[in-house]
């Protein structure tokens, strides 16, 4: 095996594109060099470089290919064309099965030849979300100007040229050189291999490994904060971004003027994060600290004092702007902003934000009454929930919508419950976000998500494949999490139908819309259970049995079925059910069985008599348990059927010679299937479970 090292060195690559670029390079190289069987591959990426290293075969082995040509007796022109296409002679052909067969020996070739041939085309088709041309006549595109291509095979340069101009023939040639830190170690560095590459870059103030660089940033800022008695406000996304912006991270701490500590902490944090990539801090009591930490990309001779002062000055200007918006926005109440929402378009087909607020005002109190919340406060919160969209602060920082509405509501004298509902009505925004727990907040948050789903489904804007431009999957998961984590008892079907009536002809009025949205929510619940390692087929079985729109009750039923299937009795009962269902399915293909009733007078075998008696008893017990929502008891009673079902199939021949006996035994099986289907449609269960 030979060691291959490839680095693509350019001007600064946006942090959000680096990981995907490294993944794309690995994929494209894997495809292009598949004949060399790459293994032990590694990828490195950072602000100015994307790198791939791995072991490959030293050469492409010789091989023989066989390809069928024209039929025997085909026109001479057809045979000549086939030979010309493959660069072969008539002597290379033989006859087999009525056709000419070409067997051609392909000689081996050095790995360097394949690499040199593949790389220019690979780089020209490299996928970037955004790219640019430069250099006058160049047709080559890259995310930023590409400056160097390092390509070494066992320490030797693999020579190729990436032509950058249309007519001058000049371009960027592969070499054995890279560059270190732009300021701390400028200039070219000659490389001999992967280990040498990593070592020399480190000496040149570049940490090539993203994971190591990220850890250095995390440890550095945490240590700097701890020295001042503070803790970092966790922000994994910002940590990833900063690690993609620096090559040699140096953690520094700056101070926030006391004048700005009166701003909401979310305002300071978002301003620091979005504009400057600073990390917010808290003190020992968990309160916002008057300081911030950040990662510089240089070792300054003064210990970073000038850098800190410069960043404090920039932050001071940013926070001055935020304070201006804060003071200006509070001069006007949220309620007085409602007319302005008529000019804010929500969606061309769904109207303005004002129209949306009217729908939320009607839906939120309905949900509030269903969960025991104050309907008047829910309606007021829904009315004001979108008003902060017209504020200067949200205009500057859209991430703060809802949050600022909560602050402004308190300033206007609204109740704490109303302010909290405004603040939390977008939650949960993602899998790591908390769900609302206060009753009024729950009502408004559910109304917001139900209205979105019904509206966009009603105008035909359903998610398709991986596309979900209106975040409808997130809305459905938000509904699921709010219901599950708060243990709510709600009829989703009724709420969806109520929401549909609020669109006043804007959305499709067909009766199937509610069922479509409910099916979408149930499917997202199934996906969520699968990510939790649960049996998602059990949910499908439970829903098919009850068509239940109460997610809490549906999950309780599914939990009970899953618990049953985790026992030997449940496994055996499922096997017996399948056997009965298969027999019935075969008979139903011949003719409809109708409403068969078991005739006890025709029961003769002890096993069928026992099964009939057990079914009679279990039917009453299971029906009562299901009615009382005691699903565990219902499953226990079903599990007690196991021995009589086993005995029946061991001792009784269903397809008896006597037609009446045969029909009566089919009726027994049909009753068994019907009883189990009351709890869950066992036909939807997989033998070994589904996760």
C-alpha positions as CSV (number, residue, x, y, z in Angstrom):
1,X,0.0,0.0,0.0
2,X,1.0,3.6,-0.6
3,X,0.2,6.8,1.3
4,X,-1.7,9.4,-0.5
5,X,-2.1,13.0,0.8
6,X,-4.1,15.7,-0.9
7,X,-4.7,19.2,0.4
8,X,-6.7,21.9,-1.4
9,X,-5.5,25.2,0.0
10,X,-7.5,28.4,-0.7
11,X,-8.6,31.7,0.7
12,X,-10.9,31.6,3.7
13,X,-13.7,29.0,3.4
14,X,-17.0,29.9,5.2
15,X,-17.2,27.8,8.4
16,X,-20.6,26.4,7.6
17,X,-19.2,24.8,4.3
18,X,-16.1,23.2,5.6
19,X,-17.4,19.8,7.0
20,X,-19.5,19.1,4.0
21,X,-16.6,20.0,1.7
22,X,-14.4,17.5,3.4
23,X,-17.1,14.9,3.1
24,X,-17.5,15.6,-0.6
25,X,-13.8,15.4,-1.2
26,X,-13.7,12.0,0.6
27,X,-16.7,10.8,-1.5
28,X,-15.4,11.9,-4.8
29,X,-11.9,10.5,-4.2
30,X,-13.5,7.2,-3.0
31,X,-15.3,7.0,-6.4
32,X,-12.4,8.1,-8.5
33,X,-9.9,5.9,-6.8
34,X,-12.0,2.9,-6.1
35,X,-9.8,0.7,-8.3
36,X,-7.0,1.5,-5.8
37,X,-9.0,0.3,-2.8
38,X,-8.6,3.3,-0.5
39,X,-8.5,2.5,3.3
40,X,-7.5,4.0,6.6
41,X,-8.7,7.4,5.3
42,X,-8.8,10.6,7.3
43,X,-10.2,14.1,6.5
44,X,-9.1,17.4,7.9
45,X,-10.7,20.8,7.3
46,X,-10.4,24.4,8.4
47,X,-10.7,27.9,7.3
48,X,-8.1,27.7,4.5
49,X,-7.8,24.0,3.7
50,X,-9.6,20.8,2.9
51,X,-7.4,17.7,3.3
52,X,-7.7,13.9,2.6
53,X,-5.2,11.3,3.6
54,X,-5.3,7.5,3.2
55,X,-3.7,4.3,2.1
56,X,-4.2,3.1,-1.5
57,X,-2.8,0.3,-3.7
58,X,0.4,1.2,-5.5
59,X,-1.1,0.3,-8.9
60,X,-4.3,-0.7,-10.6
61,X,-3.9,-4.5,-11.2
62,X,-4.0,-5.9,-14.7
63,X,-7.4,-7.4,-15.6
64,X,-9.3,-9.0,-18.5
65,X,-12.7,-7.8,-19.6
66,X,-15.2,-9.6,-21.7
67,X,-17.9,-7.9,-23.7
68,X,-20.5,-9.4,-26.1
69,X,-20.4,-8.0,-29.6
70,X,-22.8,-8.4,-32.6
71,X,-24.5,-11.6,-33.4
72,X,-22.8,-14.1,-35.6
73,X,-23.6,-13.3,-39.2
74,X,-24.2,-9.6,-38.5
75,X,-23.2,-7.1,-41.2
76,X,-19.4,-6.5,-41.5
77,X,-20.0,-2.8,-40.8
78,X,-21.5,-3.6,-37.3
79,X,-18.5,-5.8,-36.4
80,X,-16.0,-3.2,-37.7
81,X,-17.8,-0.5,-35.6
82,X,-17.6,-2.6,-32.5
83,X,-13.9,-3.3,-32.9
84,X,-13.2,0.4,-33.6
85,X,-15.1,1.4,-30.5
86,X,-13.0,-0.9,-28.3
87,X,-9.7,-0.4,-30.1
88,X,-9.5,-4.1,-30.8
89,X,-8.6,-6.4,-33.7
90,X,-10.5,-9.3,-35.3
91,X,-8.0,-11.6,-33.6
92,X,-9.2,-10.5,-30.2
93,X,-12.7,-11.9,-30.9
94,X,-14.1,-15.3,-30.4
95,X,-17.5,-16.9,-30.9
96,X,-19.7,-18.0,-28.1
97,X,-23.5,-18.6,-27.8
98,X,-24.3,-17.1,-31.3
99,X,-22.4,-13.9,-30.6
100,X,-18.9,-12.5,-31.1
101,X,-17.2,-12.1,-27.7
102,X,-14.3,-9.7,-27.1
103,X,-11.8,-10.6,-24.4
104,X,-9.4,-7.8,-23.9
105,X,-6.5,-7.7,-21.5
106,X,-6.2,-4.4,-19.6
107,X,-2.6,-3.9,-18.4
108,X,-2.0,-2.6,-14.9
109,X,-1.1,1.0,-14.4
110,X,0.6,3.0,-11.6
111,X,-1.6,4.7,-9.1
112,X,0.1,8.0,-9.8
113,X,-1.2,7.9,-13.4
114,X,-4.8,7.3,-12.3
115,X,-4.6,10.1,-9.7
116,X,-3.1,12.6,-12.1
117,X,-5.8,11.7,-14.6
118,X,-8.7,11.9,-12.2
119,X,-7.9,15.0,-10.1
120,X,-8.5,17.9,-12.6
121,X,-11.9,16.6,-13.6
122,X,-12.7,15.9,-9.9
123,X,-11.9,19.5,-8.9
124,X,-13.8,21.0,-11.8
125,X,-17.0,19.2,-10.7
126,X,-16.5,19.7,-6.9
127,X,-19.8,20.8,-5.4
128,X,-19.9,24.0,-3.4
129,X,-23.1,25.7,-2.2
130,X,-21.7,29.0,-3.7
131,X,-18.6,29.4,-5.8
132,X,-16.8,32.1,-7.9
133,X,-14.5,32.5,-10.9
134,X,-11.4,34.7,-10.8
135,X,-8.4,35.5,-13.0
136,X,-10.0,37.0,-16.1
137,X,-10.7,34.2,-18.6
138,X,-10.8,31.4,-16.0
139,X,-13.8,29.0,-16.2
140,X,-12.8,27.2,-13.1
141,X,-15.0,27.8,-10.0
142,X,-14.2,27.4,-6.3
143,X,-15.7,28.7,-3.1
144,X,-12.8,31.2,-2.8
145,X,-9.6,31.5,-4.9
146,X,-7.8,28.2,-4.8
147,X,-4.0,28.9,-4.2
148,X,-2.3,25.5,-3.9
149,X,-2.8,21.8,-4.5
150,X,-0.7,19.5,-2.5
151,X,-0.7,15.9,-3.8
152,X,1.8,13.4,-2.5
153,X,2.0,9.7,-3.1
154,X,4.5,8.1,-0.8
155,X,6.2,11.5,-0.4
156,X,6.5,12.1,-4.2
157,X,4.5,14.7,-6.0
158,X,1.8,13.4,-8.3
159,X,2.1,15.9,-11.2
160,X,-1.0,17.4,-12.8
161,X,-2.1,20.9,-13.9
162,X,-5.4,22.5,-13.3
163,X,-5.7,24.9,-16.2
164,X,-7.3,28.1,-15.0
165,X,-7.4,30.0,-18.4
166,X,-9.2,29.2,-21.6
167,X,-6.3,29.9,-24.0
168,X,-3.0,30.5,-22.2
169,X,-2.5,26.9,-20.9
170,X,-1.3,28.2,-17.6
171,X,-2.8,26.9,-14.4
172,X,-2.3,25.6,-10.9
173,X,0.1,22.7,-10.7
174,X,0.2,20.1,-7.9
175,X,3.2,20.4,-5.6
176,X,4.6,19.3,-2.2
177,X,3.9,22.6,-0.6
178,X,1.4,24.1,1.7
179,X,1.3,27.2,4.0
180,X,1.0,27.8,7.7
181,X,-0.8,30.5,9.6
182,X,-1.3,33.6,7.5
183,X,0.3,36.0,10.1
184,X,2.2,33.9,12.6
185,X,4.0,31.6,10.1
186,X,3.6,33.0,6.6
187,X,5.3,31.4,3.5
188,X,5.5,28.0,1.9
189,X,6.2,24.7,3.8
190,X,7.5,21.6,2.0
191,X,5.7,18.4,3.0
192,X,6.9,14.8,2.8
193,X,3.8,12.9,4.1
194,X,0.8,12.9,6.4
195,X,2.7,12.8,9.7
196,X,5.1,15.4,8.5
197,X,2.1,17.5,7.3
198,X,0.4,17.5,10.7
199,X,3.6,18.1,12.5
200,X,4.8,21.0,10.4
201,X,1.5,22.7,10.4
202,X,1.4,22.6,14.1
203,X,4.8,24.1,14.2
204,X,3.5,26.7,11.8
205,X,0.6,27.6,14.2
206,X,-2.1,25.5,12.4
207,X,-4.2,22.8,14.1
208,X,-5.4,20.8,11.1
209,X,-7.7,18.5,12.9
210,X,-11.1,20.1,13.4
211,X,-12.0,18.0,16.5
212,X,-8.7,18.9,18.2
213,X,-9.2,22.6,17.3
214,X,-12.7,22.6,18.6
215,X,-11.6,21.1,21.9
216,X,-8.8,23.7,22.2
217,X,-11.4,26.5,21.7
218,X,-13.8,24.9,24.2
219,X,-11.1,24.4,26.9
220,X,-9.5,27.8,26.3
221,X,-12.7,29.9,26.6
222,X,-13.9,27.8,29.6
223,X,-10.5,28.2,31.3
224,X,-10.5,32.0,30.7
225,X,-14.0,32.3,32.0
226,X,-13.2,30.2,35.1
227,X,-10.2,32.5,35.9
228,X,-12.6,35.4,36.2
229,X,-15.1,33.3,38.2
230,X,-17.6,32.8,35.4
231,X,-19.2,30.0,33.4
232,X,-19.9,29.7,29.7
233,X,-23.5,29.8,28.4
234,X,-23.5,26.6,26.4
235,X,-23.6,27.2,22.6
236,X,-22.5,24.1,20.6
237,X,-23.4,25.8,17.3
238,X,-21.2,28.8,18.0
239,X,-18.4,26.5,19.2
240,X,-18.5,24.7,15.8
241,X,-18.5,28.0,13.9
242,X,-15.6,29.5,15.9
243,X,-13.5,26.3,15.4
244,X,-14.0,26.8,11.7
245,X,-12.8,30.4,11.8
246,X,-9.5,30.0,13.6
247,X,-6.4,28.0,12.9
248,X,-4.5,28.7,16.2
249,X,-7.1,29.6,18.8
250,X,-6.2,31.9,21.7
251,X,-9.0,32.5,24.3
252,X,-9.4,36.1,25.6
253,X,-11.9,37.7,27.9
254,X,-13.5,41.2,27.5
255,X,-15.8,43.3,29.7
256,X,-19.3,44.6,29.1
257,X,-20.1,48.1,30.3
258,X,-22.5,48.3,33.2
259,X,-24.7,50.6,31.1
260,X,-25.7,47.6,28.9
261,X,-26.4,45.1,31.7
262,X,-30.0,46.5,31.9
263,X,-30.7,45.0,28.4
264,X,-32.4,41.6,28.4
265,X,-29.7,38.9,28.5
266,X,-31.0,37.3,25.3
267,X,-30.4,40.6,23.5
268,X,-26.8,40.8,24.6
269,X,-26.2,37.1,23.9
270,X,-27.7,37.2,20.4
271,X,-25.9,40.5,19.5
272,X,-22.6,39.0,20.7
273,X,-23.2,35.7,18.9
274,X,-24.5,36.9,15.6
275,X,-22.3,39.9,15.1
276,X,-19.1,39.1,16.8
277,X,-19.0,35.3,17.6
278,X,-18.6,36.0,21.4
279,X,-19.6,33.6,24.1
280,X,-21.9,34.9,26.9
281,X,-21.1,34.2,30.5
282,X,-22.9,33.7,33.8
283,X,-21.7,34.3,37.4
284,X,-21.7,31.9,40.3
285,X,-25.4,32.5,40.9
286,X,-26.3,31.8,37.3
287,X,-27.0,35.5,36.5
288,X,-25.6,37.2,33.3
289,X,-22.0,38.3,33.9
290,X,-20.7,41.6,32.6
291,X,-18.1,39.9,30.5
292,X,-17.6,37.8,27.4
293,X,-15.0,35.4,26.0
294,X,-13.9,34.8,22.4
295,X,-11.2,33.0,20.5
296,X,-8.7,35.1,18.6
297,X,-6.7,33.7,15.8
298,X,-3.3,35.1,16.7
299,X,-0.8,35.2,19.6
300,X,-0.4,38.9,20.3
301,X,2.9,40.2,21.7
302,X,0.9,42.3,24.3
303,X,-1.0,39.3,25.5
304,X,-4.1,40.3,23.6
305,X,-4.8,43.6,25.3
306,X,-5.2,45.6,22.1
307,X,-7.4,42.8,20.6
308,X,-9.6,42.8,23.7
309,X,-10.0,46.6,23.7
310,X,-10.8,46.6,20.0
311,X,-13.5,43.9,20.5
312,X,-14.9,45.8,23.6
313,X,-15.2,48.9,21.5
314,X,-17.0,47.1,18.7
315,X,-19.4,45.4,21.2
316,X,-20.1,48.7,22.8
317,X,-21.3,50.0,19.5
318,X,-23.4,46.9,18.8
319,X,-25.1,47.1,22.2
320,X,-25.7,50.8,21.9
321,X,-27.7,50.0,18.8
322,X,-29.6,47.3,20.7
323,X,-30.3,49.7,23.6
324,X,-31.7,52.2,21.1
325,X,-34.2,49.6,19.7
326,X,-35.0,48.5,23.3
327,X,-35.9,52.0,24.4
328,X,-37.7,52.9,21.1
329,X,-39.8,49.7,21.0
330,X,-41.1,50.2,24.6
331,X,-42.4,53.6,23.7
332,X,-45.2,51.8,21.9
333,X,-47.4,49.0,23.4
334,X,-47.8,45.7,21.7
335,X,-51.5,46.2,21.4
336,X,-51.0,49.5,19.4
337,X,-48.8,47.5,16.9
338,X,-51.6,45.1,15.9
339,X,-52.8,47.2,12.9
340,X,-49.3,47.1,11.5
341,X,-49.5,43.3,11.2
342,X,-52.0,43.8,8.3
343,X,-49.0,44.9,6.2
344,X,-46.9,41.9,7.2
345,X,-47.5,39.0,4.8
346,X,-47.4,35.6,6.3
347,X,-47.9,33.7,3.0
348,X,-49.4,34.9,-0.3
349,X,-52.2,32.3,-0.1
350,X,-52.7,32.4,3.7
351,X,-52.9,36.2,4.1
352,X,-51.2,38.6,6.5
353,X,-49.9,38.1,10.0
354,X,-53.1,40.0,11.1
355,X,-55.3,37.3,9.5
356,X,-53.2,34.7,11.2
357,X,-53.6,36.4,14.6
358,X,-57.3,36.3,14.2
359,X,-57.2,32.5,13.7
360,X,-54.9,32.1,16.7
361,X,-57.3,34.2,18.8
362,X,-60.1,31.8,17.9
363,X,-58.2,28.6,18.4
364,X,-56.1,29.2,21.5
365,X,-59.1,29.6,23.9
366,X,-60.6,26.4,22.5
367,X,-57.4,24.5,23.4
368,X,-57.2,26.4,26.7
369,X,-60.7,25.1,27.7
370,X,-59.7,21.6,26.8
371,X,-56.7,21.6,29.0
372,X,-58.1,23.6,31.9
373,X,-56.2,26.8,31.1
374,X,-57.6,30.4,31.4
375,X,-59.3,30.9,28.0
376,X,-59.3,34.7,28.3
377,X,-55.5,34.9,28.9
378,X,-54.9,32.4,26.1
379,X,-56.9,34.6,23.8
380,X,-55.0,37.7,24.8
381,X,-51.6,36.0,24.4
382,X,-52.6,34.8,21.0
383,X,-53.7,38.3,20.0
384,X,-50.3,39.8,21.0
385,X,-48.0,36.9,20.1
386,X,-47.0,38.2,16.7
387,X,-46.9,41.9,17.5
388,X,-43.2,42.0,18.2
389,X,-42.6,41.2,14.5
390,X,-43.1,45.0,13.9
391,X,-40.4,46.0,16.5
392,X,-37.0,47.3,15.7
393,X,-35.3,44.7,17.9
394,X,-36.9,41.8,16.1
395,X,-36.2,43.5,12.8
396,X,-32.5,43.5,13.7
397,X,-32.5,40.1,15.4
398,X,-35.2,37.8,14.0
399,X,-34.0,35.1,16.4
400,X,-35.6,37.1,19.2
401,X,-39.2,37.0,18.0
402,X,-41.4,35.8,20.8
403,X,-38.7,36.5,23.4
404,X,-39.0,40.3,22.9
405,X,-42.8,40.1,22.8
406,X,-42.6,38.6,26.3
407,X,-40.5,41.4,27.6
408,X,-42.6,44.1,26.0
409,X,-45.8,42.5,27.3
410,X,-44.6,42.7,30.9
411,X,-43.6,46.3,30.3
412,X,-47.1,47.0,29.0
413,X,-48.6,45.6,32.2
414,X,-49.8,42.3,30.8
415,X,-50.0,39.3,33.2
416,X,-47.1,37.0,33.7
417,X,-49.0,34.1,32.1
418,X,-49.7,36.2,29.0
419,X,-46.1,37.3,28.7
420,X,-44.8,33.8,29.2
421,X,-47.2,32.5,26.5
422,X,-46.0,35.1,24.0
423,X,-42.3,34.3,24.9
424,X,-42.8,30.5,24.6
425,X,-45.3,30.1,21.8
426,X,-42.7,29.1,19.2
427,X,-41.3,26.4,21.5
428,X,-40.0,23.8,21.1
429,X,-37.9,25.2,18.2
430,X,-35.8,22.0,18.0
431,X,-35.1,18.6,19.7
432,X,-33.0,20.3,22.4
433,X,-35.4,23.0,23.2
434,X,-37.7,22.9,26.2
435,X,-41.5,22.6,25.7
436,X,-43.9,25.0,27.4
437,X,-45.4,23.7,30.6
438,X,-47.6,26.6,31.8
439,X,-51.2,26.0,30.7
440,X,-51.7,29.3,28.9
441,X,-48.3,28.9,27.1
442,X,-49.3,25.3,26.1
443,X,-52.6,26.5,24.6
444,X,-51.0,29.2,22.5
445,X,-48.0,27.1,21.4
446,X,-50.3,24.3,20.3
447,X,-52.6,26.8,18.5
448,X,-49.6,28.2,16.6
449,X,-48.4,24.8,15.4
450,X,-51.9,23.4,14.5
451,X,-52.7,26.6,12.5
452,X,-49.5,26.2,10.5
453,X,-50.1,22.6,9.7
454,X,-53.7,23.0,8.7
455,X,-53.0,26.1,6.7
456,X,-50.1,24.8,4.6
457,X,-51.7,21.4,4.1
458,X,-54.8,23.2,3.0
459,X,-53.0,25.0,0.2
460,X,-51.2,21.9,-0.9
461,X,-47.8,22.8,0.6
462,X,-47.0,19.5,2.1
463,X,-43.4,18.4,2.8
464,X,-42.0,16.2,0.1
465,X,-38.9,14.1,0.4
466,X,-36.3,16.0,2.3
467,X,-37.9,19.3,1.4
468,X,-39.8,21.1,4.1
469,X,-39.5,24.9,3.5
470,X,-42.2,25.8,6.1
471,X,-40.8,23.5,8.8
472,X,-44.0,21.5,9.1
473,X,-42.2,18.4,10.4
474,X,-40.9,20.6,13.2
475,X,-44.4,21.9,13.9
476,X,-45.8,18.3,14.1
477,X,-42.9,17.2,16.4
478,X,-43.6,20.3,18.6
479,X,-47.2,19.2,19.0
480,X,-46.2,15.7,19.8
481,X,-43.6,16.8,22.4
482,X,-45.9,19.3,24.1
483,X,-48.6,16.6,24.4
484,X,-46.3,13.8,25.5
485,X,-44.2,15.8,28.0
486,X,-47.2,17.4,29.6
487,X,-49.4,14.3,29.5
488,X,-52.2,16.1,27.8
489,X,-55.6,14.5,26.9
490,X,-56.7,16.1,23.7
491,X,-58.7,15.2,20.6
492,X,-56.4,16.3,17.8
493,X,-59.1,15.5,15.2
494,X,-61.5,18.0,16.8
495,X,-58.8,20.7,17.1
496,X,-57.6,20.2,13.5
497,X,-61.2,20.4,12.3
498,X,-61.8,23.5,14.3
499,X,-58.7,25.1,12.9
500,X,-59.8,24.3,9.3
501,X,-63.0,26.3,9.8
502,X,-61.0,29.4,10.7
503,X,-59.5,29.8,7.3
504,X,-62.8,31.0,5.8
505,X,-62.4,29.4,2.3
506,X,-58.7,30.1,2.1
507,X,-57.8,26.5,2.4
508,X,-59.2,23.4,0.8
509,X,-62.5,22.6,2.6
510,X,-62.5,18.9,1.8
511,X,-63.2,16.5,4.7
512,X,-60.0,14.7,4.2
513,X,-57.8,17.6,5.2
514,X,-58.1,16.9,9.0
515,X,-57.3,13.2,8.4
516,X,-54.3,14.1,6.2
517,X,-52.8,16.3,8.9
518,X,-53.6,13.8,11.7
519,X,-51.9,11.0,9.6
520,X,-48.9,13.3,9.2
521,X,-48.6,13.9,13.0
522,X,-49.0,10.2,13.7
523,X,-46.2,9.5,11.1
524,X,-43.9,12.0,12.9
525,X,-44.7,10.3,16.2
526,X,-43.7,6.9,14.6
527,X,-40.4,8.5,13.5
528,X,-39.8,9.9,16.9
529,X,-40.4,6.5,18.6
530,X,-37.9,4.9,16.1
531,X,-35.2,7.5,17.0
532,X,-35.8,6.6,20.7
533,X,-35.2,3.0,19.9
534,X,-38.8,2.0,20.3
535,X,-40.9,-0.3,18.2
536,X,-42.6,2.0,15.7
537,X,-44.6,-0.9,14.2
538,X,-46.5,-1.2,17.6
539,X,-47.7,2.4,17.2
540,X,-49.0,1.6,13.7
541,X,-50.8,-1.5,15.1
542,X,-52.3,0.5,18.0
543,X,-53.5,3.4,15.7
544,X,-55.0,1.0,13.2
545,X,-57.0,-0.7,15.9
546,X,-58.4,2.4,17.5
547,X,-57.9,5.3,15.0
548,X,-57.2,7.2,18.1
549,X,-56.4,11.0,18.0
550,X,-55.6,11.2,21.7
551,X,-51.8,10.8,21.6
552,X,-51.5,10.1,25.3
553,X,-54.0,7.3,25.2
554,X,-52.6,6.0,21.9
555,X,-49.1,5.8,23.4
556,X,-50.4,4.1,26.5
557,X,-52.0,1.4,24.3
558,X,-48.8,1.1,22.3
559,X,-46.8,0.8,25.5
560,X,-49.0,-2.0,26.7
561,X,-48.8,-3.9,23.4
562,X,-45.0,-3.5,23.3
563,X,-44.8,-4.8,26.9
564,X,-46.9,-7.8,25.9
565,X,-44.7,-8.6,22.9
566,X,-41.6,-8.6,25.2
567,X,-42.9,-11.7,27.0
568,X,-42.9,-15.3,25.8
569,X,-46.7,-15.3,26.1
570,X,-47.0,-12.3,23.8
571,X,-44.6,-13.8,21.3
572,X,-46.5,-17.1,21.2
573,X,-49.9,-15.3,21.0
574,X,-48.6,-13.3,18.1
575,X,-47.6,-16.5,16.3
576,X,-51.0,-18.0,17.0
577,X,-52.7,-14.8,15.7
578,X,-50.7,-14.9,12.5
579,X,-51.6,-18.5,12.0
580,X,-55.2,-17.8,12.4
581,X,-55.1,-14.7,10.2
582,X,-53.3,-16.7,7.4
583,X,-56.0,-19.4,7.5
584,X,-58.8,-16.8,7.4
585,X,-57.1,-14.8,4.7
586,X,-56.8,-17.9,2.5
587,X,-60.5,-18.6,3.0
588,X,-61.6,-15.1,2.4
589,X,-59.9,-15.1,-1.0
590,X,-62.2,-18.0,-1.9
591,X,-65.4,-16.4,-0.6
592,X,-66.6,-13.8,1.9
593,X,-67.0,-15.4,5.3
594,X,-69.5,-12.8,6.6
595,X,-70.5,-12.6,10.2
596,X,-69.8,-16.1,11.4
597,X,-71.1,-17.0,14.8
598,X,-69.7,-19.9,16.8
599,X,-72.2,-22.7,17.3
600,X,-71.4,-24.3,20.6
601,X,-73.4,-27.4,19.6
602,X,-70.9,-28.2,16.9
603,X,-67.9,-28.0,19.3
604,X,-66.6,-31.5,19.8
605,X,-62.9,-31.5,20.4
606,X,-61.8,-30.5,23.9
607,X,-59.2,-28.0,22.6
608,X,-61.9,-26.1,20.5
609,X,-64.3,-26.2,23.4
610,X,-61.6,-24.7,25.7
611,X,-60.8,-22.0,23.1
612,X,-64.4,-21.0,22.7
613,X,-64.8,-20.7,26.5
614,X,-61.6,-18.7,26.9
615,X,-62.7,-16.3,24.1
616,X,-66.1,-15.9,25.6
617,X,-64.5,-14.9,28.9
618,X,-61.7,-12.8,27.5
619,X,-64.0,-10.8,25.2
620,X,-65.9,-9.4,28.1
621,X,-62.8,-8.7,30.2
622,X,-60.8,-7.2,27.4
623,X,-63.6,-5.0,26.2
624,X,-64.2,-3.7,29.7
625,X,-60.4,-3.0,30.2
626,X,-60.1,-1.2,27.0
627,X,-63.2,0.9,27.8
628,X,-61.6,1.9,31.1
629,X,-58.2,2.6,29.3
630,X,-56.5,-0.1,31.4
631,X,-54.5,-1.3,28.5
632,X,-52.0,-3.3,30.6
633,X,-54.8,-5.4,32.0
634,X,-56.3,-5.9,28.5
635,X,-52.9,-7.2,27.4
636,X,-52.6,-9.4,30.4
637,X,-56.0,-11.0,29.6
638,X,-55.0,-11.5,26.0
639,X,-51.8,-13.2,27.1
640,X,-53.8,-15.7,29.1
641,X,-55.2,-17.0,25.8
642,X,-51.8,-18.3,24.8
643,X,-52.1,-21.9,26.2
644,X,-55.5,-22.6,24.7
645,X,-54.6,-21.1,21.4
646,X,-51.4,-23.3,21.3
647,X,-53.5,-26.4,22.3
648,X,-56.1,-25.6,19.6
649,X,-53.5,-25.5,16.8
650,X,-51.8,-28.6,18.1
651,X,-54.9,-30.8,18.4
652,X,-57.5,-29.4,16.0
653,X,-57.7,-29.6,12.2
654,X,-59.4,-26.4,11.1
655,X,-60.1,-27.7,7.6
656,X,-62.3,-30.6,8.7
657,X,-64.0,-32.8,6.2
658,X,-67.4,-31.8,7.6
659,X,-68.4,-28.4,6.1
660,X,-70.3,-27.3,9.2
661,X,-67.5,-28.2,11.6
662,X,-65.0,-26.5,9.3
663,X,-67.1,-23.3,9.2
664,X,-67.5,-23.3,13.0
665,X,-63.8,-23.6,13.5
666,X,-63.2,-20.7,11.1
667,X,-65.7,-18.7,13.2
668,X,-63.6,-19.5,16.3
669,X,-60.5,-18.1,14.5
670,X,-62.3,-15.1,13.3
671,X,-63.4,-14.3,16.9
672,X,-59.8,-14.7,18.0
673,X,-58.6,-12.3,15.3
674,X,-61.4,-9.8,16.1
675,X,-60.6,-9.8,19.8
676,X,-56.9,-9.2,19.4
677,X,-57.6,-6.5,16.8
678,X,-59.6,-4.5,19.4
679,X,-56.3,-3.9,21.2
680,X,-54.0,-3.6,18.2
681,X,-53.9,-4.7,14.6
682,X,-51.5,-7.5,15.1
683,X,-51.1,-7.9,11.3
684,X,-49.0,-4.7,11.3
685,X,-46.5,-6.1,13.8
686,X,-43.2,-7.3,12.6
687,X,-41.9,-10.7,13.8
688,X,-38.7,-9.4,15.4
689,X,-39.9,-5.8,16.1
690,X,-39.1,-2.6,14.2
691,X,-36.9,0.2,15.4
